[in-house]
Amino acid sequence: MTSVASISSNKKSKVLDKELLLKEYRLANESRQASLMGRKEVFMGKAKFGIFGDGKELAQLAMARHFQDGDFRAGYYRDQTFMFAVGQLTIREYFAQLYAHTSVEAEPASAGRLMNGHFATRLLDDKGQWKNLMEMKNSSSDISPTAGQMPKLLGLAMASKLYRKNEGLHGMTQFSNKGNEVAWGTIGNASTSEGMFFEAINAAGVMQVPMVVSVWDDGYGISVPNEYHTTKGSISEILKGLQRNDDQKGFEIFVVKGWDYEALDKAFENASRIAREEHVPVLIHVIEVTQPQGHSTSGSHERYKSKERLEWEKDHDCILKFREYLENNQVASSEELDQIEAAAKAFAKKEKDAAWAAFSSEIKTELQEAVQLIKEAAVNSSEKATLVQLAEDLQKTLNPIRKDVVSTVRRALWMMRRDQESVKAELRNWFNQLSVINEDRYNSHLYSQSEAQIANIAPVPVHYEEGAPLVDGREVLQACFDKILERDPRFLAFGEDVGRIGDVNQAFSGLQAKYGDLRVFDTSIREVTIIGQGIGAALRGLRPMAEIQYLDYIHYALMTLSDDLASLTYRTKGGQKAPLIVRTRGHRLEGVWHAGSPIGMLLHSLRGMLLCVPRDMTQAAGMYNTLMEADEPALVIECLNGYRLKERMPSNIGEFKVALGEPEILRAGTDLTVVTYGSMCRIVLDAAEELSAMGIELEVIDVQTLLPFDVHHSIVESIKKTNRVLFADEDVPGGASAYMMQKVVEEQKAYYHLDSEPATIAAKAHRPAYSSDGDYFSKPSVDDMVEKVYAMFHEVDPNRFPSI
C-alpha cells in the first residue's frame, strides 16, 4: 500500500457467524460488568486500587479473533477483554488479582504481586521448565510504566524472524513453527509520546519483524487531551512516513473506529495476515474509543471532560454500537440481547463473589486461629486484659487483610515479653510458621528456583597446557564466544558494532563471517530496545547476549532492565523467565562517559539479575560459560582497559566455569583483608607489593560477583585472621563500597573480629575527568591505596609505622 488505510464498515459485508457474534456480545458485557463491579469493590474498601478496560471491549475482541496459538502479547493494563477472549484469563482470576490473592492457582498472572490489569500467562511449569508455547496463547508479563511494554515487544517479534530464517532453530518446535508467530502489542494513545514507543517503532520498521501494535485512542492521557500529546493530535498522521510503498520497506498502517465491528475485524484480519506471512510490522490506530469510567479509581473524568464529550462517549460506547449492529443485521432480537446482558451481569457477579470468598476465607481462617491463640495465651499472661482487647479488636475488623492479623500477633508477643516461655510458645510457633508461608507469598522467586539456578551449576577449573600462549584478553573472549556459538544454536549476540567489525574491542571479530548475521549482528544506537530485543528473544526460548557498548550508556536502558527484566521472575512468582545476558564494559579508561562505575546504582536497581564484575577476560569467559547453563538474567561488566592486556589462553576455553557468588583469594596475607572487584584488583595487587616492602601484608579478595555476594560467607574467615578490612571500589563514595561493607560487617558479623574500624576507599564523588591524569586524580590509584592502608596501621602502631 502507498497510503494509510482508513477502514470502515461496508454495508454489503457478510455478517459474521451468529453464534460467534452472540458469544462475543456476552463476553463484552461480562468484561464491562467486571469493570463496573471492580470500581465498586475499590470504593467499598475491598481492593486498594482499580484500573479497567471498559470502552475497549470491541477492538480487543477483534484482536483476539486473529491471535493464534504460539503468538505473544506485550500489552498494557486495559486488555482484560482480550485476555478473556483468548481464554487466558477468567473473571474470577481477574477479581483475584484485584483483591491481591497470593495463590498462583487463584491468580496465575502474578500471585497477587501486581495490581489489577497486569496480565501474564505462565510459560513455565512448576519446576521452572518451559511449557510447549506453541500449544498456548502467550502473554508476556505486563508492567505499569507507560510504553514499557514496547522494548520486549520488539524482541518477541524479532524471535519469529530468527526462527524463520535460521534453519538451525527449526527443530525448536516447542517455541516456534518456523517463525509463523506474531507479536501483538497494545498501548494507549498518550503513551505513544514516550521515547520507547518511537524507538521500538523505528527499530521494527528497520528490522521488518512481525509486530502488530494497536493504539487504543480514547483522546486523553488521564486528563490531558491528544493535542498536548501528539503533533497533529494523531499518532497515525505523524507516522505516515513509515508507511511502506512499492520501493521502500516500512510499516502497514490502518486507522479504524473502536465501535465499528466489521471494520475492526477487517483491520485485524489484514494485520495478522501481513505480519504473519510477510513479516511486515503493522500499526492499527483504533480511534473514537471511549473510557466510560475514566482513567482509574483515583479520580473522575467528569472533572476534565466537557458535557458534549461525555454525551458523545455515551452515544458511541462500543457495546451500545455492537448491540445496534446486531439488531440492525437481525442477528438477535432486543429481548434476546437483554437476556444476554442480564446473564452476563449475573455471571460476573457470581465470579466476583467467588473470588472474594476464596481470597477472604484464607485470611479469615488465619484471623480466627490468631484470635484463638491470643485468647488462650491471655489466660496465663500478666497482660490478660490487653491481650483479650487485641483479640476482640482483631475479631471485629471489617474486610481484614493479612497485615491486620500479623501486626496484632506481633503486638501480642510484645505484650507477653515478660511472661514465661510456656505462655507464649504456641502463639510464637504459629507466628513463625505463618512467617515462612508469608515469605513465600510476598518475597520468594526474586531469583530462579529451578534446577538451572546458578547455585546448581558446578564450577569447572580452568586448565592451561604447558607453554600456553600469552594473548590479548579480547582473544580469550573471542575463543569463548566461538565455542558457545558452535555448540548452542540458541545463542545469538547483537548490539552496536557487534556484527561486521566484531564489537569495538574485537571480542566477536570474525564470528559474524563464520556463523552468519542471524547469530552475530549489528543494531542501531538505541540501548533500551537492544535490551528489549534480548528480553523478548529470551522469553521465546533463545539465549541472547545483548551488548551495551559502554557501561555509562546503560542509563538509557535502566528502566527496562529494572522494571521489566530484573523483576520478571519475582512478579510472576516463577511463571516466566528471560535468561538474557547483558554484556558491557566499564570501570577505568577515559573520561566522563567512558570510565564510569555506577555500581551502587545497579545494585539498587537490578535486584533479580546477577551482577558479574570479572577482573579479566578469562574470568569473564568462565562466567559466560556458567551463565549459558543457568536460567537467570545477568549483567556482565568487563574491564574496559583489559582487552589488550596479556592473558594465557585456556585449553578448555569453552568448558571451564566460574562459580558465581564465590570470592577468590588473589593474594594471601596476614595483616589486612582488602575486598574488591573488577579493575581495582590490579590496583590493589600492585599496592600490596608496595605495602609488603613496608611490612604490611594484604590479603586480597576478588568478590567476582556482587549479585550474588559471597554466598558461603568466606570473607569473614579472612577477617578472623587479619582482624582488619578495607573495601576498595571505584564507584562514588557510599556506592558499592557501602554495599560490600553491609554484606560483610553486618550480615557476616565481621564486626566481632575487627581491631580497627572498617574502612573504604572509593572514587571521587564526581565522574572521572579525561586523560590518564583525569583517571589518576578521579579514581583510586596505587598511591591512594598505599597511603590509605598505611594510615590505618599508623593509627594502630605509630612507632612501627611513623607518619608519612
N, C-alpha and C positions, 0 to 999 in steps of 0.2 A: 504494500500500500504506500501511497505517497502523501497521505494526509491523515490527520487524526480522525478516527471513525466515531461518529456520534450515533449510537444505536437506540432505536425506539421501536415500539410495537408496530407490527404490521397486521392490520385488521384481517388479512387473509391467512395469517399464520395458523397452522394447525394447533388446535387446543390440545395440551398435553393430557396424558392418561388421567382419567377421573380419579382412580384410586390413589395415584401419586399426589394429585392436587389436594385432595381432601386430607391425606396423611400429612402433607406439608402445612396445610392450613391449621390442622390441630397442633402440630409441633410449634408453629409460630405463636399460637395462642398460649401454649404451655410455657414457652420461653418468656412471653410477655408477662404472664401471671407470676412467673418466678421473679422477674424484675420488680414487679409491683409489691409482691409479698416480701421480697428481700429488703426493700426500703423500709417497710413497716417493722420488720424484725429489728433493724438497727435502731429505729426510733423507740421501740419498746425496750431497748437495752439488752436484747438477747444476742446482739452482734456488735462488734466495735465500729465497723465502717462498711460501706457498701458502694460498689460501682457496677453499673449494669449495662446490658447490651440492648435495651429497648430502643426501637426505631430502626434497627439494623437487621431485623429478622429476615426480610425477604432476600436481600442481597446475599446473606450468608447461606440461606437455603440453596440458592443458585450455585454458589461456590461449592457447597458440599456435594451437589449432584454430579460434579465433574472431578471430584477428588478421589483418587484411586488408591487401592492398597499399594503400599510402598512409598506413596507420596509423603511429603513432610510439610508441616505448617510451622512458621515462625510469626506469631501474631501479637495482638495486644488484647487488653483486658476487657474488651466488649464482644468477644467472639463466642459467647455461650451458645447461641443458636446453631452456629456451625458445629461446635463440638457435640451438641445434642444430635444433630442431623447425621454426623458420620459415625455415631454410635460409640464415641469415646468419652462421653460424659452423661451421667444421668442427673435428673433433677435432684434426687436425694444426695448424690455426691456434690452437686452444686451447693446445696444448703449446708452440707457437712463442712465445706470449705468456708462458707460464710461464718459458721459458728467456730471455726478453727478446731475441728475434730482431729485429734492426733493419731488416729488409726489409719494406717495405709489402706486397709480394706475399705473403710468408710470414705476416705478421701485420698484416692490414689495419686493425685497430682503432686501433693506436697506434704501429706500427712499433717495438715493444719499449720504448716510453717509459712504459708503465703496467704495474703488477704484474698478475698474472693475475686474471681475473674482472672486468676492466673492458672492457665491450663497447661497440662502436660500428659503425655502417655508414658507408661512405664516400659521403657525399652529393654530393661534388664530383668532377669528372673531373680528369685530370692537369694541366689548365690552370687549375684553381680555379673552373670554371664549374659551375653547378647541373646535376645529372642530372635525369631525369624521376622525381621522388619518388613519383609515382602508379604507377610500374611496379616499385616496391620495397617491401619491408617494412623500415621505418626504425627505427633505434635512435640516440638521442642519445648522446653520449659520456659514459660513467659517470665519477663522481668518488667518492673514498673517504669524505669527511666524511659522517657519518650524517645522513640526511634531506636532504642537499644536492641530491638529485635532485628534490625536491618543487617548488621555485620554478619551474624551467623546465617541469616537467610542466604546471603551471597555464597557462603561456604556450603550450605546444603545443596544449592543449585550447582555449584562447581563440582561437587561429588558426582552428580549424574553425568556431567561431561567426561570426567575421568573414567567412570565406569563404562561409558560408551566407547571411548576412543582407545583405552588401554586394554588390549586383549588379555594381558596378564591378570586382570581383575575379573574377567568374565566368569570365572568359577566361583566367585563370591555371591552365589545366588541367594544367600540369606539377607543380603544388603541391597541388591540391585538386579534388575532384569536388563542388563546391558545399557543402563543409563536411561531407561524409559520413564523415570520418576520426575515429577515436577515439584519444585519448592514453591509453596504458596505463602506469601506474606500479606499481612494486613496492617494498616496504620491509619490513624486519624488524620484528618486534613491539617490540623495545626502542627502536628508533629513532623510534617514534611518540611518544616522550616529548619529542622535540626541538620547539622552538618553530616551526621551519619547517614541520613537519608540520601542526600545528594552524592556522597562518596560512594555508597553502595549502588545507587542507580547508575552512576557513571561507570563504575567497575563492571557491572553486569552487562552494560552495552559494549564495553571493550571486549569482555571475555566471551560474550554470546553464550549465556547459560540459561537453562530452562527455569526461569524465575517469573512468577506471576505476582505482581504487587497490586493489591486492592486498597484504594484510598477511600475510607468511609468519610464522606464530606457532609457534615451537618452544619457547616457555615461558621462554626465557632471553635475556639480553643478555650474551654471554660467560658469566661465572659467576653473574650476578645474576638471580634469578628474577623473574617478572612482578609479584609483589606489591610489589616495590620500584620498579617502573617505572610502573605504571598503576593508577589508582584502580579498585577492584573487580577488579583483575587482568585486565581485558578491555577492549580498545580499542573493540570494538563495543558493549559495555554503556554505556560513558560517552559514546558518540557517538549514542545513541538519540535525543537531542533534535534531531539533524539530519535524522531520518527524515521524508520528505515525507508529506503527507496530502492529503485532498481539498481543504483550504482553504489550505495553505501549501506553497510550494516548498521543496525541500531535496534530500537525498540519498536514494538507494535503498541499503539495507544488507543484505548477505547474510552468513550465517555457515555455513561448510561445513568438513567434516573433510578434512584433507590426504591421507588414504588412501582416500577414498570416491570411486571412479572416476566413477560415474554422477552423483553429486551435484555433483562438481566440473564436469563437462561441462554440467550444467543451470545451475549458477550462472554460469559464464562465458558461456554462450549468452544467458541473460537479461540479464546485464550489458552485453554487446555490443549487443543489440537496444535496450535502454533508452537507453544512451548515444548510440548511432549515430542512432537515429530521433528520439528525444525531446530530445536534448541535455540529459540529466539526469545529474549525476555519480553514480557508484556506488562504494561501498566493499565489498570482498569480504574478510571476515575468515576466513582459512584457518587453522583451529585444528588441534591434535593433529598438528603437523608434527614430524618428528624431525630430528636432526642427528648422524648416526652417527659422524662423525669429530671431533665437537666444533667449536669455533669456527674454528681455523686450525692451521697447523703450529707455532704458538708455544706450544702447551700441550695438555693432555689434559683432556677433560671428565670423566674418571673422578675428578678431584680434587674436583669440586664437585657431581656428581650422585649421588644415592643409588643403591644397588643396585636398589631397586624401580623407580626411574625408568629406569635403564639397561635393565632387563628389559622394562619397558613399551615403551620405544623399539624394542627388538629385535622385539617381537611386533607392533608397529604400523608397522613400516617400510613405506613406501608401495609399494615394489616387491614386497615379500612379499605385501601385501594385493592388489596388482594381479594377481599370479600366482594367488592364491586365487580372485579374481573370474573370471579366465579359465578356471580349472579347473572352478569351480562352475557356470559357464554353458556348459561343454563347448565352449569356443572352441578349445581346444587340449589335447592330452594332456600329461602330465607329461614324457614323453620329448621331445615337440616343444619344450616350453619349456626343457628342459635344453639342447637343441641351440641354441636362440636365445641362451641365456646364454653358452654356450661360444663361439659365433660373435661375440657382442658383445665378449667379453673379448679374443679374438684380434684383432679389428679394432681395438680401442682400442690394444692393444699395438703393432700394426703402424704405426698412425698416429703414436703416440708416438715410436717408434723412427725413423720417417721425419723427424719434426720435429727430433729431436735430431741426426740425421745432417746435415740441412740447416743447422742452426744451428752445429754444431761444425765442420763441414767448412770454412766460411768462415774461422773463427778459426785452425784448424789450417793452412790454406793460408798465412795471414799469418804464423803462427808459423814455419813451415818457411822461408819467404822471409827472415824476420828472422834465424833461426839461420844460414842460409847466408851472408847478407851480413856478419854479425858475424864468422863464421869466416874469411871472405875478407879482411876488414879486419884481422883479427888477425895475418895473415901478416907484414905490414909495419909493425905497430904496436909502439910501445915498451911497450905493456901487453898483450902477446900472451897471457900466461898468464891474466890476469884476464878478458880478453875470451872466451877459449875456455871458461873456467869459467862465465861468464854464459850463453854459448850452450848449454852442456851442461845447466845447471840449467833453462833455459827448455825445452829439449827434453824433460826428464823431468816437466814439470808435468802433474799429473793434472787432467783437465777444465779446461783453460786458458780464461781469459777474455781479452778484449782488453787489459785493464789489464796483465796479465802480459807481453804482447807489447810494448806501448808503453813500459811502465816499464823493461823490460830494454833496449830500444833507446836510450832516453834516457840510461840509466846508461852504456851502452856509449859513447855520444857524449861523456859527461863524461870517461870514461877516456881518450879519444883527443884531449882538448883541446890537448895539446902536439904531436900528430902533424901531419905535413904535410897540407894540404888534400886531396891526391890519395889519401891513405889512407882518409879518412872520407867522401869526396864521394858515393860511390854509396849508402852507408848513409843519409847525411843526405838525399839526394834522395828515396830511397824513403820515409823517415820524413816528409818534407814532403808528399809525395803522399798518404800514408796519413792525415796530419793533415787534409787537405782533405776526404777521404772521411768521416773521423770527425766533422768539423764538421757535415757534412750528416746523419750518423746520429744525433747526440746534441744538436745545438744549432740546427738550422735551423727555419724556419717559426714563429718567435716572432710574426712579423707576416706579413701576406699576401704571397705571392709571385706572385699572379695579375696580369693586366693591369690590374685595378682597384685595385691598391695605390695609396696616396696619392702615391707618388713619380711616378706616371704621370698624375696629374690636373693638367692645365695650369692655371696661375692665370689669372684674368681680372681686369683692373684695375677698380676701382670708378669709376663716372662720375657726374658731377653736372651737371644742367642749370644754366644761368645763373640765379641767383636761387633756387636750390633752397631750399625752406623749412626752417627750423630746427624740429625736432620733438623730443618726448621720445624718449629712446633706446628705450623699450619699443615705440614706434610703428614704428621701423625693424625690430625683430624681428617685430612683428605683420605688417608688409607682406611680410617674407621668408617667414614661415610660410604666409601666404595663397598666395603664389606656389607654394610647394612642394606644398601641398595641392591646388592647382588642376592642377598638371602631372603629379603622380605618385600614382595611386590606391593604391599600396602604402604610402604614408606615413600613419602614424597617430600621435597623441600622447595620452598619458594620464598621470595622476598625481593627487595630492591637489589638488583645486580647479582643475584644468586645464580642465574641461569648461564648466560653466554660467557661472562668473564669468571664465573665461579666464586662469587662474592668478593667484596672489596679486599679481603685478606687471603683469598685464593684457597680456602679450605674445600671448595667444591670445584676447583679447577679441573676441567676436562670431563667432569662427570655428566654434564648435560649431553655432550657429544657421545658419551658411552651409553647412557641409559635413556636418552630422549627427553624432549621438552614436556612430556606429561609427568615425568618424575622429578626433574630439576628445572625450575622455570622462574622467570622474572615477573615482577609485578611493578605497578606504578608506585609513586610516592604517596602512600595512604595507609598509615600504620593501623588505624582502627579496623579497616576491612581486611588487612592482611591477617590480623588476629581472628577476625570473623570467618575468613576462609578456613582457617585452621580449626576453629570450633565446629563449624558445620561439617567439615570433612571427617573430623573425629567422631561426631555424633552418628556418622553413617558407616563406621567400621574401618575407616582408613587410619593410618598412623602418620599424620602430617608433622612436619617441622616448619614452623613459621618464623622467619627471621625479621627481627627489628634491628636495623643496621647498626645503631648505636644506642646504648642504654639511655642516654639523655633524651632520646626520641620516644621512649616508652610512655611518656606522659600523654601523648596523643591517644594511646590505646588503653590507658589505665582504667577508665571506667568500664570498658568491655571486659578487661581481664578481671577486675574486681567484682562487678555486679553480675556478670554472666558466667565466665569460666570458673573462677575460684569458688563460687557459691553453688555450682551446679549440683554436685553430689549431695551437699547438705540440703538444699532447698527441695530436692526431690526425694530425700531420705533414701538414697541409693537406687533411685529409679532410672537415673540417666548418668552417663559419664562421657567425658570428652578428653581422652588422654593425649592432649596436644603438648608437644614440646616447643616452647618458645626459646629460640636461640638469639642471643645478643652478645655484645661486647662492651666493656666499660672499664671502670676504675681509672687507671692513670694513662694519660697520653698528652694531649694538647688542648688546653683552653676550656672555656666555659661550657661548650656544648659537645665536647668530645672527651671529657675526663671526669664525668660525673659519677658519683656513687650514692645515689639516693636510696640506700638500702633500708633505712628506717621507714621511709615512705612505703616501700614494697612490703616490708614485714607487716606493717599495719594494714595494708590494703589487700594483700593476697593470701590471707589465711584460707586454706583449702587447696592451694597449689604448693608444690615443692619449690624451694628456692636454693639452687645449687650454685656454689661460688668456687669453682675449681682454681687451683693455684697455677696450673699449667695445662697444656693441651693433652697430655697423657691422662691426667685426672679427668679432664672433660670427656675424653673418648670413653673412659671407663664408666662415666656417669651416663653417657648416651646409650651405651650397651645395656646398662641396668634399666634405664627408663623405657627402652623398647620392649622389655619383658613385662613391665609393670603397666597398670591401667590408670595411672594418675597424671594429671596435668603438671607441667613443670616449667619453670623459668631457669635457664642456664646462662650465667653471665661469665663469658670467657674474658681473660685478661687481655685488654687491648694492646698492651705493649709486649705480649708474649709470643706473637706469631713468628717472629724472626729469631727468637732465642732457641738455642740448640737443645734438643732432647733426643734420647735414644729411641730408636724405632722398636716397639714391642714385637715379639714373634707371634703373639696371639692377639693381634690388634682387634679382631672382630669378636673376640670371646671374653676378654677379661672384663670384670665388672667391679665397680666400686660400691661398697656398702654405704648407702645413703643414711645419714644420721649418725655416723660413727666417726669421731675425730681421729686424726692421725698425729702421733708424736713425731715431729720432724727433727728434733734435737733434744737429747736428754740433758737435764740439768738439775741442780740441787737447791738453787737459791731463790728463784722466782719463776712462776708459771706465766707465760705470755700466751694469751688466747687470741687467735687472729684468723684471717682467711684471705683468699684471692691474692692480689698483687702485693699485699702487705706481708705475705710470707717471706718474700725475698728481702724486703726491707728489714724485717725482724731478724732473719738469719744473719744478714750482714752485720747488724748491730750486735748480735750475740757474740760474734767473733771479736769485735772491738771490746766489749764488756768482759769477755773472758780474759783478755790481757790485763784488765783492771781488777781481776779477782772475783768477778761475778759470773756465775754460770746460769744461763737461762734454759728453762725447759720450754720449747716452742711447740705449740699445738695448733694444727690447722683443723678448724671445725669441719671443713669441706662442704657442709650444707648448713644453712641457717634455719630452714624449714624442711625436714625436722632438725632439731638441735640436740645432739649428744643424747640419744635415746637411752643409752645404758649408764649415763651419769659417770663417765670415765674421767672428766676433767677434775672433779673434786678429788679423785685419787691422787692426781698430780699435786694438788694444793695441800693435801695432807702431808706430802713430802717436803714441799718448798715453803709452805705457810705464807706465801705471798702471791698475789695475782695482779696482772695488768692486762687489760683488754685493748688491743691495738686495732684501729679501724681507720678507714679514710672517708667515712661518712661524716656529716656535720656532728658537732658535739651533742651528745644525748641521743644520737641516732641508733645505729646498730650496736654501738658500744654499750649503751644503756640496756638494750635488749639482752645482750650476752651477759651482762652483769646480773640482771634479774634472774636469768636462767640458771646461773652458776651459784651466785652468792645466796639468793633466796631459795630457789627451787631445789638446788642440790645441797643447800645448807652449808656452803663453804665457809660462811662467817664463823663457824665454830672452830675453824682451823687456821684463822688468819692472825698473824702477828703484826701486820701493817694494814692500814685501811686499803680496801680495793681501789685500784686506780684505772683510769682510761687515758688513752691518747687517741686523738681524732684529728680530722682536718679542720681547717678554719671554718667559721660559720658561713662564709660566702662560697660561691663556686670558684673553682681554680682559675687562676689567671693563666694567660697564654705563655708558651715557651717553656724551656727547661727551668728557667728561673721562676716562672709562674708556678710550676709544679713544686719546686723546692720550697717556696715561701707559702704555698697553699696547703700542701698535703704533708703528712708526717714523713720526715726524712730519716735516714740512718742517724744523723746527728741529733735530731729530736729524740729518737728512741734512746740513744745512749745517755743523753742528759736527763731524760725523764726517769730512767731506771736508776741511774747513778744517784739522783737526788733522793730517791726512796731509800737507798742504802746509807746515804749520808745522814739521813734523819735517824736511822737505826744505830749507826756506829760512826759518828763524825771523826773519831780518831783514825780509824782504818780507812775511811772514805772522806777525806777533807774536802771542803767546798771547792768546786771548780771555779 
